[in-house]
Amino acid sequence: MTKKINFYAGPAVLPQAVMKKAQEELLSLNGIGLSVMEISHRSKDFDAIINSAKDKMRKLYEVPENYEIMFLQGGASLQFGMLPMNFLKGGSADYVNTGAWAKKAIKEGKVFGNVNIVASSEDKNFSYIPKDIKVSKDAAYMHVTSNETIGGIQYKEFPQTEDVPLIADMSSDILCRKVDVSKFGVIYAGAQKNIGPSGVTVVIMRKDLIEKGDDKLTTMLQYRTHAEKGSLYNTPPCFSIYIVKLVMDWIEENGGIDAINKINEQKASSIYEVIDDGDYYKGTAAKEDRSIMNVTFRLPNEELEAKFIKEATEAGMIGLKGHRSVGGCRASIYNAMTLEGVETLCKFMKEFKKNN
Ligand code: PMP
């Protein structure tokens, strides 16, 4: 079997070393004669896995002790609703509208209170990140989408929100670079792009906020339930958490977040370099806000885009079609995408341009 070069936006490429390790251990975890999918979530073997996943993430991402790391279900989409459900309580919250994912968060916020759109890049088709964002004094929190997976724009600096908790949806760029976690009230992410398979959502939350969450909600929708029980109130997605643990091992073995980030920067800039060489390819994001995770670009016309995607697929490069809502092309190059994979794409792009 030849392995494809996987540019899917999510679920996405995982480190091959992680997949191999999971394959080796699939039938018998650490020689116990049982699969990780067959053991109790209360067993000491699973306990070691979930604790290691949490501890390693805390160490790699430098998550301070006054933050809880939770492994929840329902995807980042459930967090769109669960956050305002817990913290809005009929009040008002600030949201920054940077595209498709921010909009979904906004829609859910409106269910529970007043949503104040403090900044938006809708005027330019969500091609940039608004700057100088001012927080409202009475806001319960400010919500941002650190990387818009569809639009290919990413915050390089986050807004200053003083005492107002900053909540960031980092679904498509968690652990791709160092961030100062202490500047955030909450960071959340579906795992299926940068840190594992689908089925588990990581929520990193400041402990004082957990306490402030609405305590009249059904048990599963209160953060305190999951914090108090170490994400084991009910049966968690054991296999997904196991893979997250292996991905943390992999990041560690590869030098940590800074080392991974350096490669991420290198991968992104090689593709942007090809895009910027002449006017055949056009990047859709403002240069200063370009994502290092999702590179979005257009070709001179839609026929050429279709041909590009078709020929790339034939050459073993999968998932380069832009999101159906915006068209064009998109190369998602998460942590696990190799430098070689990106070099192959760059070479293909140059040749395609020459031939077409
Ligand atoms: N936020 C962002 C930035 C995303 O890219 C996605 C998924 N593509 C989501 C939220 C939704 O995540 P989920 O499918 O885990 O609910």
Residues whose N, C-alpha, C, O or C-beta is under 5 A from the ligand:
A	BS01	PMP	G74 G75 A76 S77 L78 W101 N147 T149 D169 S171 S172 G190
